[in-house]
Amino acid sequence: MGRPSALAAMRLRLLLAGLALAGVAGGAPGLAAAQELRVVSELAPNSMDPHWHNFGGNKSFAPHIFEPLVILDDRQRPAPALATAWRATEPRTWTFQLRDGVRFHDGTPLTADDVAFTLRRAADVPGSPSSFAVFLRPISAVEVPDPGTVVIRTAEPFPLLPIYLSQVPIVSRHSGEGATTADYNDGRAVNGTGPYRLVQWSRGDRVAMARNEDYWGGPGPWPRVVLRSVAQPSSRVASLLSGDADLIDAVPPQDLPRLRSDARLVVSTSVSPAVAGFHLDVVERVPPGIRGPDGQPLARNPLADLRVRQALSIAIQRDAIVERVMGGQARVANQFMAAGDYGYAIGLPPIPFDPARARALLAEAGYPQGFQMVIHCQNNRFVNDEQICQAVAQMLSRVGVRTTVEAMPHAMHVTRSRNREFSFWTGLWGVETGEPTAPLVTLVAAVDDARGRGQFNRGRYSNAAFDALLDQALGTMDDGPRERLLAQATEIAFADVALIPLHHQLNIWAHRRGITHDARIDGYTRAMSVQPAP
C-alpha cells in the first residue's frame, strides 16, 4: 500500500505544479518573469532515464532532478552532494557516508540501498547507445553495512572512484526497481532528490520543472523552470532579443558584438575543457569515404600510415580557425588537457602549421598525388562545427588531399560513426572529471569490451605502450606519480596522431539583466547556476 499512496501523492503535487505552470504561462508577462526561469539551450535531453545515454544533453539536465554522491562544482572540483564524506579505507575499498535527512521527491528517505541499486542498474540499461558502465567497471562489489554507509570494493586500486561516481545520478530503488527506460520517459519512475521535480517533458522541445520545496539544500529561487531546446543558433539569439528567454547557451561568436552592445543583456564565458577535433579510422581496410586521386577505390587505408596522419594534422592552420571561424572565442589545443591542468603533457610541443612538410610526408607515404577524402561532420554538436569542417577541407585540399564535407545532425552522425561508416570525422571530446583518464580510456585505449576500454575508439587505434602506461596510471593511488604516468601516455597517443585536436572552444552564454549566471567550465547549462540579481 505504501508505494501507490506515495506515488499518488507525488503525482498530485506534480499535477498541481503543472497547472500552476500553465496558469502563469498564460498570465501577465511580469508575473511569469518573476516566478519562472526560461532557458533556451542547444542540447536537449533525449531521455528522462538518467542512466540510458551518457550524453551531454542528458548530463547537463539530470542534476536538476537526480543527484550523484559526489558533484563536480563549476570549476570541476569534487564536492559533497548525497555523500558528505568518503575515503579509501584500503587500496581496493572506499567508504561513503550519506547525507542525513535527504528524501526523494515522493517523500521516501535516501538510503544506502538506493545507492547500491543505482550502481547495479546504471551499468546495464537495456538499449543504451552509450553506457555509464565506463564509470562503474572498476567496481567489484557494493556493500551496505547500514542505511547511511556504502562500502565499494574495486577489483584493483582505483584512486578516481569518487570523481567517476560524480557522473552517476542516484535513483530510488522504490520507484526504479523493475522500471524500464519507457517508465522514466513517461514520468512514472522519475523520482530524484534534486532541487527540481519533473512536471512535463516533450521530447526534442522542452522540459518543465517545479521547485522542490523540501530540497535538502533549501529551496532555490525559481518556483518554475522551463528548458527549451533550440538547435538553430540564430533562433536562440532571437528568443533572447525578443524577451522569450532569460538565458541562452552556445552563443555564436559572430553574434557577440551585437549582444555585448545591448544594454539589456550580459554575456558570460568560460574556457571549455572539451576539445573539438577529428577521429581517424586507422584500421587496414578499404577505407569508407577515401578514394585515389582520380576517384579510384583504394585497397589500403592511407590513415593507417603515421606519416599520413601527421600530414593531415600539420596541414591544418589552427590559429586561423580560432581567429576567423571562431572569432577568437577558442584556444588552440594539442591534447585533451589545457596547460596548467592536471595531467597536461608538457612534453608535447604545439602542433605546427607546415603545408610543405605535409606534402612531403604524403609523398613519402606513397601518395605524391594525394587522395580524395570526405569529412563526415556534425552540424549541430558544437560551435561552428560545419564551418570548421569547410575550413579544414580547404586546408587539406591545398596539400593534395581533395576534401569534401558531408554534414549531418548529431543523432545521425552518432549512429553512422557507431556503424564505422566514416574514415575522418568530427568529435567533441569531453573532459568531464577535471583530469584525462576518461577520454584516454574511452577514446584512445585499445578496444576491450570486457575491461570497458575503447568504448568510443571507433577508429580502432591501438598502441601497447600507451595501454600499459594507462593501466599503471589507473592503479596508482598517489596523485603526483599518477599525473606523470598520464602525461606520458598522453604524449604517446598524440605523437602517434591517434586523434587530431583543434581547439578548446569557449562556452558562451547570454542572459537578460536582472539575473546572474555562474559560467561552468564544463559548459553545462543549469538553473542552479542562475540567481536573481541582488
C-alpha positions in Angstrom: 0.0 0.0 0.0 2.9 2.4 0.7 4.2 2.7 -2.8 0.8 3.5 -4.5 0.0 6.2 -2.0 3.5 7.8 -2.2 3.4 7.8 -6.0 -0.2 9.2 -5.9 0.9 12.0 -3.6 3.9 12.8 -5.8 1.7 12.8 -9.0 -0.8 15.1 -7.3 2.0 17.6 -6.4 3.3 17.5 -10.0 -0.2 17.9 -11.4 -0.8 21.0 -9.3 2.6 22.3 -10.2 1.8 21.8 -13.9 -1.5 23.6 -13.6 0.2 26.4 -11.8 2.9 26.5 -14.5 0.2 26.6 -17.3 -1.6 29.4 -15.4 1.5 31.6 -15.1 2.5 30.9 -18.7 -0.9 32.2 -19.8 -1.0 35.2 -17.4 0.7 38.5 -17.2 4.3 38.7 -18.5 5.5 40.4 -15.4 4.3 37.6 -13.2 5.9 35.0 -15.4 9.2 36.8 -15.4 9.1 37.0 -11.6 8.3 33.3 -11.0 9.7 31.4 -14.0 13.2 31.0 -15.4 13.1 30.4 -19.1 16.3 28.8 -20.5 16.9 28.1 -24.2 19.6 25.5 -24.9 21.4 24.0 -27.8 21.2 20.5 -26.4 18.2 18.7 -25.2 17.9 15.6 -23.0 16.8 12.6 -25.1 15.6 10.6 -22.1 14.3 11.1 -18.6 16.2 7.9 -17.7 19.4 9.3 -16.2 21.3 6.1 -17.0 20.2 5.5 -20.5 22.6 7.6 -22.6 25.9 9.0 -21.4 25.4 12.2 -23.5 26.0 15.9 -22.8 22.3 16.9 -23.2 21.3 14.3 -20.5 24.2 15.0 -18.2 23.5 18.8 -18.3 19.9 18.3 -17.4 19.9 15.3 -15.0 21.2 17.1 -11.8 18.0 19.2 -11.7 16.1 16.0 -10.8 18.7 13.4 -9.8 22.0 13.9 -7.9 25.2 11.9 -7.6 27.1 11.0 -4.4 29.9 13.5 -5.3 29.3 16.5 -7.5 31.8 18.5 -9.6 31.4 22.2 -9.0 31.5 24.9 -11.7 35.4 24.6 -11.6 35.3 20.8 -11.9 36.4 20.3 -8.3 34.8 17.4 -6.4 32.3 18.5 -3.6 29.9 16.7 -1.3 26.4 16.0 -2.7 24.4 13.0 -1.5 27.6 11.8 0.2 29.2 14.1 2.8 32.5 12.2 3.2 34.4 9.4 1.5 37.8 7.8 1.9 39.9 4.9 0.8 40.0 2.6 3.8 42.1 0.2 1.9 43.7 0.3 -1.6 40.7 -1.6 -3.0 38.0 -0.3 -0.7 36.1 3.0 -0.5 33.6 4.0 2.2 31.0 6.7 1.5 28.9 8.4 4.3 25.4 9.5 3.1 23.9 12.9 3.9 21.3 12.7 6.7 17.7 13.8 6.0 17.7 13.5 2.2 14.3 12.5 0.8 13.2 11.6 -2.8 10.5 13.6 -4.4 7.9 11.1 -3.3 8.9 11.6 0.3 10.8 8.3 0.9 14.3 8.6 2.5 17.5 8.1 0.7 19.4 5.1 2.0 22.5 3.1 1.1 20.2 0.6 -0.6 19.2 3.1 -3.2 22.9 3.7 -4.0 23.6 0.0 -4.3 20.6 -0.4 -6.6 21.8 2.6 -8.7 25.3 1.2 -9.2 23.9 -2.1 -10.4 21.3 -0.5 -12.7 23.4 2.2 -14.3 26.0 -0.3 -15.6 23.4 -2.3 -17.6 20.5 -0.3 -19.0 19.0 -2.2 -22.0 19.3 -0.4 -25.3 21.8 2.2 -24.1 23.5 3.9 -27.0 26.4 5.0 -24.7 26.6 3.3 -21.4 27.5 4.6 -17.9 29.4 1.3 -17.4 32.6 3.1 -18.2 32.4 4.8 -14.8 31.5 1.7 -13.0 33.7 -1.0 -14.5 36.3 -0.8 -11.6 33.6 -1.8 -9.1 33.7 -5.5 -8.0 31.2 -5.3 -5.1 28.9 -2.9 -3.2 28.1 -3.4 0.5 25.5 -1.8 2.7 26.6 -2.1 6.4 23.9 0.4 7.5 21.4 2.8 5.9 23.9 5.7 5.9 27.0 3.9 4.7 28.1 2.5 1.4 31.2 0.4 1.0 32.5 -0.1 -2.5 35.2 -2.6 -3.4 37.2 -2.4 -6.6 39.0 -5.2 -8.4 42.2 -3.1 -8.5 43.3 0.0 -6.7 41.2 2.8 -8.3 42.0 6.3 -7.0 39.5 8.1 -9.2 36.4 6.4 -7.9 34.8 9.4 -6.2 35.3 11.5 -9.3 33.9 8.8 -11.6 30.9 8.5 -9.3 30.2 12.2 -9.9 28.9 11.1 -13.3 26.3 8.6 -12.0 23.0 10.1 -10.8 21.3 8.2 -7.9 17.8 6.9 -8.4 15.2 5.5 -6.0 15.1 1.7 -5.7 11.5 2.2 -4.5 10.5 3.7 -7.9 13.1 2.2 -10.2 13.2 -1.5 -9.4 11.7 -3.2 -12.4 11.2 0.2 -14.2 12.2 0.5 -17.8 13.5 3.5 -19.7 10.0 3.9 -21.0 8.7 4.2 -17.4 11.2 7.1 -16.8 10.3 8.7 -20.1 6.6 8.9 -19.3 7.4 10.2 -15.8 6.2 7.2 -13.8 9.7 6.3 -12.5 11.1 9.8 -12.3 11.8 10.2 -8.6 15.0 12.0 -7.6 16.4 14.0 -4.8 17.3 17.1 -6.8 16.2 20.8 -6.4 13.5 20.4 -9.1 10.7 18.0 -9.8 9.7 17.0 -13.3 6.3 18.5 -14.5 6.4 17.7 -18.2 8.8 16.5 -20.8 8.2 17.0 -24.5 10.9 15.2 -26.4 13.0 17.5 -28.5 11.1 20.5 -27.4 11.1 21.4 -23.7 11.2 20.2 -20.1 9.1 21.9 -17.4 10.0 21.7 -13.8 8.7 22.9 -10.4 10.9 23.8 -7.4 11.4 21.0 -4.8 10.2 22.9 -1.7 11.6 20.1 0.5 15.1 20.0 -1.0 17.8 19.2 1.5 19.8 22.2 0.4 16.9 24.6 0.8 14.5 25.7 -2.0 16.0 27.5 -4.9 15.0 31.0 -6.2 12.9 29.8 -9.1 9.4 28.3 -8.5 9.3 27.1 -12.1 11.9 26.4 -14.7 11.3 25.8 -18.4 14.2 24.4 -20.5 13.6 24.7 -24.2 15.7 23.1 -26.9 16.5 25.2 -30.0 19.2 23.8 -32.3 19.5 26.8 -34.5 21.9 29.4 -33.1 20.1 32.3 -34.7 16.8 31.2 -33.2 18.3 31.1 -29.7 19.7 34.6 -30.1 16.3 35.8 -31.5 14.5 34.3 -28.5 16.7 36.3 -26.1 16.4 39.5 -28.0 12.6 39.2 -28.2 12.3 38.6 -24.5 11.1 35.0 -24.8 14.2 33.7 -23.0 16.1 34.7 -19.9 19.2 32.7 -20.7 20.6 31.1 -23.8 23.7 29.0 -24.3 26.1 28.1 -27.2 26.0 31.7 -28.4 27.6 32.0 -31.9 30.8 34.1 -31.7 29.7 36.2 -34.6 26.8 37.5 -32.6 28.9 38.6 -29.6 29.4 42.2 -30.7 25.6 42.7 -31.1 24.8 41.1 -27.8 27.5 42.9 -25.8 26.4 46.2 -27.2 22.8 45.6 -26.0 22.4 47.3 -22.6 19.6 44.8 -21.7 21.9 41.8 -21.9 25.0 40.3 -20.3 27.5 37.8 -21.8 29.2 35.2 -19.6 32.0 32.8 -20.8 34.3 30.0 -19.7 37.1 28.1 -21.5 35.7 24.6 -22.1 37.8 21.5 -21.2 36.1 19.9 -24.2 38.2 19.6 -27.3 36.9 19.8 -30.8 38.8 17.7 -33.3 38.9 14.8 -35.7 38.8 11.0 -35.3 40.6 8.8 -37.8 40.0 5.2 -38.8 43.4 3.6 -38.7 42.4 0.0 -39.5 44.0 -1.5 -42.5 40.8 -2.0 -44.6 39.1 -0.5 -47.6 38.5 3.0 -46.2 35.0 4.4 -46.4 34.9 8.0 -47.8 38.5 7.8 -49.2 39.4 7.2 -52.8 42.5 7.6 -55.0 43.4 11.0 -56.6 41.4 10.1 -59.8 38.5 8.7 -57.8 39.6 5.0 -58.0 38.9 2.7 -54.9 41.9 2.2 -52.6 42.7 -1.3 -51.3 44.6 0.1 -48.4 43.7 2.8 -45.8 46.1 5.8 -46.1 45.2 6.7 -42.5 46.9 3.5 -41.2 50.2 5.2 -42.0 51.5 7.6 -39.3 53.1 9.9 -41.9 49.6 10.5 -43.5 48.1 11.2 -40.1 50.9 13.6 -39.3 50.5 15.3 -42.7 46.8 15.9 -42.2 47.4 17.3 -38.7 50.1 19.8 -39.7 48.1 20.9 -42.8 45.5 22.5 -40.5 46.1 26.1 -39.6 44.6 26.1 -36.1 45.2 29.7 -35.2 43.3 30.7 -38.4 40.4 28.6 -37.4 40.4 30.2 -33.9 40.5 33.7 -35.2 38.5 33.5 -38.4 35.9 30.8 -37.8 35.6 31.1 -34.0 36.0 34.8 -33.8 38.8 34.4 -31.2 36.4 32.5 -28.9 38.6 29.4 -28.7 42.1 28.3 -27.6 44.3 26.1 -29.7 44.7 22.6 -28.4 47.4 19.9 -28.8 46.0 17.3 -26.4 43.0 16.8 -24.1 44.1 18.9 -21.2 44.9 22.6 -21.2 48.2 24.0 -19.9 48.3 24.0 -16.2 45.6 21.3 -15.8 46.2 18.1 -14.0 47.6 15.5 -16.5 48.8 18.1 -19.1 51.7 16.6 -21.0 54.3 19.4 -21.1 56.5 17.4 -23.4 54.1 17.7 -26.3 55.1 20.6 -28.5 52.5 22.8 -30.2 51.3 21.3 -33.5 52.9 23.4 -36.3 51.2 24.6 -39.4 53.6 23.3 -42.2 51.9 22.6 -45.5 55.2 22.0 -47.3 56.1 19.3 -44.8 52.6 17.8 -45.1 53.0 17.4 -48.9 56.5 15.8 -48.3 55.1 13.3 -45.8 52.3 12.3 -48.2 54.8 11.7 -50.9 57.0 9.6 -48.5 53.9 7.5 -47.6 53.3 6.8 -51.3 50.6 9.4 -52.1 52.5 12.1 -54.1 49.3 13.0 -55.8 47.3 12.9 -52.6 43.9 11.3 -52.5 40.2 12.2 -52.1 38.5 12.2 -48.7 35.2 13.0 -47.1 34.9 14.7 -43.7 31.8 13.4 -42.1 30.8 16.4 -39.9 28.1 17.2 -37.4 26.2 20.4 -37.9 24.6 20.9 -34.5 27.0 19.4 -32.0 29.5 22.2 -31.2 30.1 25.9 -32.1 30.5 26.4 -35.8 31.1 22.7 -36.4 30.2 22.7 -40.1 32.1 25.9 -40.8 35.2 24.4 -39.1 34.8 21.4 -41.4 34.6 23.6 -44.5 37.7 25.5 -43.5 39.7 22.3 -42.8 38.6 20.8 -46.1 40.1 23.8 -47.9 43.4 23.5 -46.0 43.7 19.7 -46.7 42.9 20.3 -50.3 45.8 22.7 -50.6 48.3 19.9 -49.7 46.8 17.4 -52.2 44.0 15.7 -50.1 41.0 16.8 -52.1 38.4 17.0 -49.4 34.6 17.4 -49.3 32.3 17.8 -46.4 29.2 15.7 -45.7 27.4 17.4 -42.7 24.5 15.9 -40.8 22.7 16.2 -37.4 24.4 14.8 -34.4 21.9 12.0 -33.9 22.5 10.6 -37.4 26.3 11.2 -37.1 26.4 9.1 -33.9 24.6 6.2 -35.5 26.7 6.1 -38.6 30.0 6.5 -36.6 29.0 3.7 -34.4 28.5 1.6 -37.5 32.0 2.6 -38.6 30.9 4.2 -41.8 33.5 7.0 -41.6 37.3 7.4 -42.0 37.7 11.0 -40.9 35.0 12.6 -38.8 34.4 15.3 -36.2 34.2 14.9 -32.4 33.8 17.0 -29.3 35.8 15.2 -26.6 34.5 15.9 -23.1 36.9 16.1 -20.2 34.2 15.9 -17.5 36.2 14.8 -14.5 39.0 17.5 -14.4 41.6 15.0 -15.5 42.3 13.0 -18.6 41.6 9.4 -17.7 38.0 9.2 -19.1 38.9 10.3 -22.6 42.1 8.3 -22.6 40.2 5.2 -21.6 37.2 5.7 -23.9 38.7 7.3 -27.0 42.3 6.1 -27.2 42.7 2.8 -25.3 42.5 -0.4 -27.4 39.0 -1.8 -27.6 38.4 -4.3 -24.9 34.7 -4.7 -24.0 35.4 -7.0 -21.1 37.5 -4.3 -19.4 35.4 -1.3 -20.6 38.2 0.1 -22.7 37.9 1.9 -26.1 34.1 2.5 -25.8 34.3 5.3 -28.3 37.5 4.2 -30.1 35.7 3.7 -33.4 38.9 4.3 -35.4 40.3 1.2 -33.7 43.6 2.9 -32.7 45.9 0.6 -30.6 49.3 1.1 -29.0 50.6 -1.4 -26.5 53.0 1.1 -24.8 50.1 3.5 -24.3 47.8 0.9 -22.9 50.5 -0.3 -20.4 51.1 3.3 -19.1 47.3 3.9 -18.8 46.9 0.7 -16.8 49.7 1.7 -14.5 48.2 5.2 -14.0 44.7 3.9 -13.2 46.1 1.8 -10.4 48.4 4.5 -8.9 46.8 6.0 -5.7 49.2 8.9 -5.3 48.3 12.0 -7.4 51.8 13.0 -8.4 53.1 9.7 -9.8 49.7 9.1 -11.5 49.8 12.5 -13.2 53.3 11.8 -14.6 52.1 8.4 -16.0 49.0 10.1 -17.6 51.2 12.7 -19.2 53.5 10.0 -20.6 50.5 8.1 -22.0 49.2 11.4 -23.5 52.5 12.1 -25.2 52.5 8.6 -26.9 48.9 9.0 -28.1 49.1 12.4 -29.6 52.6 12.0 -31.0 51.1 8.9 -32.8 48.2 11.1 -34.0 45.6 8.8 -32.6 43.3 11.8 -32.8 43.7 15.3 -34.4 42.9 18.0 -31.8 41.9 21.5 -32.9 40.8 23.7 -30.0 39.1 24.2 -26.7 36.0 26.2 -27.5 34.7 28.9 -25.3 31.4 28.2 -23.6 29.3 31.3 -24.2 26.0 32.3 -22.6 24.0 35.4 -22.8 21.2 36.5 -20.4 19.0 39.4 -19.5 20.0 41.8 -16.9 18.2 41.2 -13.6 19.8 37.7 -13.2 23.3 36.5 -12.6 24.9 33.4 -14.1 27.9 31.3 -13.0 29.6 30.1 -16.1 30.5 26.4 -15.6 33.8 25.2 -17.1 32.0 22.0 -18.4 29.6 24.2 -20.4 26.5 22.6 -18.8 23.5 24.9 -18.6 21.6 24.5 -15.3 19.0 26.5 -13.4 21.1 26.1 -10.3 23.8 28.4 -11.9 21.3 31.2 -12.2 20.2 33.6 -9.4 18.1 36.8 -9.3 20.4 39.8 -9.3 20.9 41.4 -5.9 
